[in-house]
């Protein structure tokens, strides 16, 4: 019988792998958008700050994904780590939406 204190590896893989991939996708998308486009609805400083926070989150995410792979899904990720990433993705969605709306005018 397995140790009940250890995480269920298959469940972690089923939940965390797609979640980490989603974070990767949205951070990459927002990074490219902010790197290549000028957002008229936010200041240059705000755009630069958001880009910097995305770069930091990408580095953290890459490290987390590496750890997850190296341990073959034997580790979980604390909500204290995921929460700021989720908030950042939400901010990126908002900026992307605003950008698309500004291009429709």
Buried (B, 14 or more C-beta within 10 A) or exposed (E): EEEEEEEEBEEBBEEBBEBBEEBBEBBEBBBEBBEEEEBEEBEEEEBEEBBEBBBEBBEBBEEBBEEBEEEEBEBBBEEEEBEEBBEBBEBBEEBBEBBEEEEEE
